[in-house]
């Protein structure tokens, strides 16, 4: 097969199916009928001599060949789009652009309400898709254009452009009226007293698990869950405690029913940043969203 045999729109279709894991959703994004999208995918399969996608529950899954092609296709499309739009401007009021952002469930809780409020006012037609990406894949996902930005505390992610949005620290969240809150302790005495508590943690948020290990509290762990946002309801209904970022804990505490204590944990202070790829920072839409997010946090005093 030679590059001259490939229709650029077939690569765009491949990229859309790969990102959405759905032929019908890809057809919608490209303003095609589903039969037209299916025909295009068939043409590409014959050219590449690979099925590319196989049926899976609720959609399709890429073959190993498609996985190997995906980043190269996304990177090539992104480079071409930048070259064609080098002098283009971004008009937020009329744009229908979709921004794809990495964030965890706790990041969504802290970040999305403010962002969507700002976009409703400044860019009502813009869409946002969030998707968690493994730290090991973050740089390639940004460089290929699979995601536009990554938001969060990402200390292991190197070789990206970034700007700090806020400072935070890990604290302990308890239910209001918890017996532990009755005593007055500070410093090392407070840290030692945590051995009286039992904890709940999230396996995907390894930093909180690491803190429990560092202060020798892992044997006090009674529940491990998959998602962070279920923890407040568990804490409120039990005597379990959770180590979590203060910014998020304060959101829950404002509604009542919770107490916050601040032990002197090792590595308790951290920065939340916005990351992006140098390859795409010239994109007018990406530049606009980056500036909008930074301004949003500066106005809030975060």
Buried (B, 14 or more C-beta within 10 A) or exposed (E): EEEEEBEEEBBBBBBBBBBBBBBBBBBBBBEBEEEEBBEBBEBBBEBBEBBBBEEEEEBBEBBEEBEEBBBEBBBBBBEEBBEEBEEEEBEBEEBEBEBBBBBBBBBBBBBBEBBEEBBEEBBEEBEBEBEBBEBEBBBBBBBBBBBBBBBBBBEEBEEBBBEEBBEBEBBBBBBEEBEBEEEEBEEEEBBEBBEEBBBBBBEBBEBBBBBBEEBEBBEBBBBEBEEBBEBBEBBBEBEBBBBBBBBBBEBBBEEEBBBBBBBEBEEBEBBBBBBBBEBBEEBBBBBBBBEBBBEBBEEEEB
